[in-house]
């Protein structure tokens, strides 16, 4: 009770200090030399050179506790001295530019969150919420010393494997999108299925592992094999559809087209076309057939995907995306009028979503409707307030097609500023003829 009382008193003092500071017009003078407005990759490079971890303050402009941290803790000389001596400090707005990507990557869901990362960008641990200067230094030191509850539990698990502790830790790591540390624990738990106590727990872990890796853009080959092996054992559980979609997409990316067809057909046979995942499965099948050069088969699968999405009343964005897939395939097959109709239907279903207009711009380019492609891309940029890299890249590609090289270069530059580690955007921004990003790049 005494500890709780002291904590409450400390927060009260912080609030009083924040109220006094907010009455002043000038923002607080931060004692920490935060890097702001620079590509995150630069800070990682500096951290590697200096052999230091990276401290990332992820905030939102509307967040009162974030302002409180600036006005008190991050303006404290002792905190500033600690940061200068121990970390490369970075400050990012979670709702702008690269901050949006970093927030998604590390699954930051509340503000303020201070991430402690190694020089490769892997999370060590994090501090969430408001901390007084003394509390901040104490907890930050504990992170770097490996003495937080999470880090202590991970160290103990390495010394003595406990399925129960491993399952608990895996859930916490999954909530952080910490695939690097989640994956080996999950794979061992799945491989030693008896330790989990139930097939239900195993299916949950397989689904979680596949979803987290798909979020990063690809499955590890071992994960792909694991999912393919486990898939038939899922029977008619609805989650079979989810992991089958992820697996089929990855098989298409790898060029394993026969395997993708088998994944889709076997899953549909088990779950039926009433499964909410049926449209996604047919979409993956269509992508496989397109990649194999089988235009008619691709169109058949994508028409089925679109019609099922409508029949099952899938979410608007899903229905819009299935129409855009169909528009792309129809355009490639030279069916211009049908493609235009599918494009219009996709936009109507997607509504005012930047992603829909990005897809529409790409489809319009495939139809050689360059002015429409520019208009759709500009709409995507406007809807995202200029903070979406995919929208800027779509605009750059559309402007390139119209011959407006100067404006295209500016759009490519902005795309790289927003997402500097995207190789497609960097290639587009490179000197010489700009290249359009690969299909589906974002």
N, C-alpha and C positions, 0 to 999 in steps of 0.2 A: 504493500500500500504506500509506503514511504517513497519507493522508487517511482510508482505511478504518479504520486503527487509532485515529485520533483520534475518529472517529464512534462506534466501539465503546466507547471509554473514556467518551465523553459519555453514551451510553445507560446504561452501567454506573453512572455517577454518578447519573443520573436514577432508576434503579431503587433505588439505595441510599437516595436521598432519599425516594422513594415508600414504601419499607418503613418508614422512620422515621416518616413522616407517618401511615401507616395504623395504626401502633401507638397513635396518639392517638385519643381518642374523638370529639373535635369535628372536623367537616369543615373542610377548609382555607378560610381567608379569601381569597376570590378578589380579585385586584387589578383585574380587568376588570368593569365595571358591566353585567353581562349582564341583558338583559330576559328574564324567564321567566314562563310562565303567562299571557301576554297574547296576544291575536290577532295573528298575524303581519302582517296588514294594517296594524295600528297602527304597527309598526316600519317598514314600507315608507313609510307616510305621513310618519313622522318623518324618514326618510332623504331623502325628496323635499324636505321643508321645510328640512333642514339641508344639502342638497346633498352627501350623503355616501353611500358604499357601505354595504352591510349585511354583517356578518360573522356567520355562523350556525354555531355549534358543535353538530353533531348527534352525540349520544352514546347509549349504552345503559347502564342501571344496573349490569348485570352485567359491563361491559367494563373490564378491568383497565387497559389503556392509556388509557382515558378518565379514570379516576381519577388515573393518573399525570400526565396533562396538567393536571388541576385542582391536584394537589398541588405541582407544580413550575412549569410554564410559565405557566398562567393565574393563579398566585399571585405571579408575579414582578412587581415594581414597574415595571420598564422596559417589560414587555409591557403592563401596565395603562395606563401613560402613553401608549404608542403607540396603543392601542385607543381611549382617551378622545379623543385628538386627531384620529383618522382615520376611525373607523367607528361605525356603530350596531351594537352587539354583542347577539346573541340566542343563547340556549341552549335547545335543545329535545330532549326525550327521544324517540328514534326509535320507541318502542313505545307511546306514549301520545298520545291526542288528536290535535291538529293535526300533531304530530311525525310521525305515521304517514303523513299525506298528503304532508308535505314530503319525507320519505324516498323515497316513491314518485315524486314529481314530479321529483326530481333524481337518481333512481336511485342512492341511497347504499347501498352494499352492504358497507362495512366501517367500523369505528369505531376511533378518532374520525375524522370527516371535518369539516373546517372549510370551509364554502362562502363564497366572496366573491361577492356579488351586486350588481348595480346597483340603483338605487332603484325600478326597475320589477319587480324580482325575477328578472331574467335573470342567468344565471351568467357571471361574469368568468373565474374559475378556482377551483381548490380545493387545499387542503392535506390530505393523507391521512397518518394514522399519527402517531407520537410525534415531537415536535420539542422540542429544548431551547429556552430563552428566546431565545438569540441566533439560532438557526436559524429560529425562528418569525418573529421580526421581519424577518430578512433575506428570507425567502420571501414573507411577507405584503407587504412593500414591493415586491418584484418583481412580484407580482400587480397591485397598484394602479398600478405604472409600466408595465404591459404588457410585461414583460420575461421572462416564463416561456417555456419551450419551446413550449407550445401557442399562447400569444398571439403570440409571434414568428413562428411558422409561419403563423398566420392573416393576420398583417400582410404577410408575404412573398407569400402567395398572392394577396392583393389587388393587389399590384404586378406579379406575374408568374404567370399561370395555369399550373399544372402538373397534368395529370390524375392522375399518380401520387401527388403530394403531396395533392391534393384527395381522392382515394379514401382515403388513410390518415387524413387529418383527419376525414373523414366518419364513419369507424368509431369514432374516439374520441369525437366529439360524440354519436353515437348511443348509445354506452354510458352517457353522462351524461343521456340524454333531453333534450339541448339542441337542441330543434327549431328555435328561432329562428336558430341558426347552421348547423345541419345542412341545413335545407331548401334554401336558395339554392345551396349546393354540390351537393347531390344532384340538384336539378332541372337544373342546368347539365350535370352529368355524364350524366344520363339523356338530356337533349336532344342532347348531343354524343356519342351512343352509341359512335361509332367510336373515341373516345379511350379507352374502357374496355377495348377489346380483345376482348370476348366478350359474347354475349347473356346468358350466365349471370350475369356481373357486373351487367349492367343489371337483370335480373329481381331480383337480390338487393337492389339499391338501391330499386327500385320497391316491393318488399315491405316493406323497412325503413321507408321514408318513410310508406307507408300505415299501417303498424302503429303508428308513433310518434304520428302525428296522431290515429289512432283512440283511442289511449290518453288523449289530451287531450280527447276527446269529439266531435270533428268533423274532417272533412277540409277543407283549404283548397280553394276552388272550382277553382283551377288544378291542385291535386293530384288532385282528383276527375276532372277532364277528362283529365289525364295517365294515370291508372290506366285509365279507360274506353278510351282510345286504345290503350294497351299491352296490355290484357287479351287480345284475340284472338291476339296474337302470342306469348302464353305457351304456346299449344298445349295439350298434355296434361300439362304440368308440374304436379305436385301443388300447387305454390305458387299456381297460378292460382285454386284454390279459396279460399285464404286471402285474397288480395286481392279476390276477387269478393265474399266475405262482407262485408268491410270496406266496399267500394264500395256494395253493396246496402243495407246498414244506413244509410249516409250518404244515399243517395238517398231512403230512406223518411223520414229525419229532415227532408229538404228538401221532401218532398211530391212528389218526382219518381217517382210510382208506376209509370208505364209503363216508365220506364227501369230501375227496380228489378226489375220482372218480366222484362225482357229480359236483364238481367245474370244473373239466376238461371237462366232457362231455357237460355240459351246455354252457361253454364258447366256445368250438369248434362248437357247434350248432349255436351260435350267430355270430361268426366271420368267421367260415369256415377254411379249411386247408390251404388256401392261406395266412392266417395271419402270420406275421413274428414270432409270439409267438407260433405257432402250434408245432414246434419241441420241445420247452421247455415244453409245456403242455403234450405232449405224453411222454416225459422223466419223468415228475412228476408222470404220470399215471403208467409208468413202475416201478418206485420206489415203488409206493403204492402196486402194484401187487406182486413185489418181497417180500416186507415186509409181505404181507399176505400169502406168501408161494405158490403163484400161478405162477409157473415158465413159463408155456406156455403163459399165458396172459401177463406176464411181457415181455417175448421175443417178442411177437407180438407188444406191445406198443413201445418197444425200437427199433425194426426194423423200425417201422413207423417213429419214431423220427429221426432216422438216414437218412432214405430215403428223408424225407421232408426237413431236413437241407441241403441235397445235391441239391434237386430240387429248393429250394428257394435261393440257393447260399448264405447261411448264412456265417458269418465271419469264417475264417479258424479255430480259436480256438473253436468256437461253433460246427463246423462240427467235429473237432477232439474229443471234449468232448462227443458228441453223439456216436461216434464210440467206445470210451473207455467205456461208459456205456454199450454198446452192448457187448463188449468184456468181461466185468465182468460177465454179465448175462449168456453169452454163456459158460464161464468157469465154472460157478456154475452149469450149466445144463449138464456138461460133454461133451460139443461139442467143443473139443479141437482145431481141425483144423480151424473151423469157428472163434473161439475166437482169435487164432493167426492171422488170416487174418484181423479181425476187429482191433486188436491191431496195426498191421502194418499200416493199413489205417488211424487210428487215429494219429499215429506219423507223417505220411506223410502230413496230413492236418495241424497239429499243428505247425510243423516246429521247429526251435530252441527256444522253449519256455520251461522254467523249469517246468511249470505246466504240460505240456504234458508228459515229462519224469517221473514226479512223478506219474501220473496216469498210465503210462506204466509199471513202476516198480511194482505198486500194482497189476495190471492185470497179470504180469508175475509171481508174487508170487502165485496168485490164480491158475495159470496153473502149479505151482510147477517147474517153470523154474527159479530156484534160481540164477544161474550165470547171466542170462539175466536181472533179477530184480536188481542185484547189478550194472550191467553195466548201466542200465537206470538211476538208482538213482545217480550214480557217475556223469553221464552226467548232471543231473539236478543240482547237487552241483556245477559243473564246470561252467555251464551257469549262475548261480546266484552268482558266485565268493564267494561261501561259506557263503552267507548272507541270505539264505532262510531257515527258520525253517522246512517247510514242506519237502524240499529236504533232509535235514539232517535226519529227522524222517524216510523218505522212505528208505534212505541208512541204517539206524539203523535196521529197520525191515528186510530188505533184508540180511544184514550181520548176523543177528540173525538166519535167516533161513538156512544160510550156516554153522552155528556153530562157526563163528568168534566172540566170545563174547567180546573180548578186543576191537576190532575195533568198534563193535556195541555200546559198552558203551561210547566210545569217540564221536560217532555220536549223541547218545542220549544227552550227555552232551552239545554238541554244539547246538542242537535243543532247549534245555532249556535255554541256554545263550541267544539265539536269541528271544525266546518267552517264558519267564519265567512263565507266568500265564496260560499256556496251560496245563490242567490237564493230558491229554494223554501223553504229552511229559515227564511230571514229573513222571508219573507212569512207563514209559519206562526206565527212568534214575534211578529209585529206585533200591536199592540193591536186588539181587535175579534175577530170570528169567525175562528177559525184556518182556514187553507186547507191541504188535503192537498197534498203535493208532487206534481209532475207524474209520470205513469207512468214508472217506470224511473229516477227521480231517485235519486241516491246521494251 
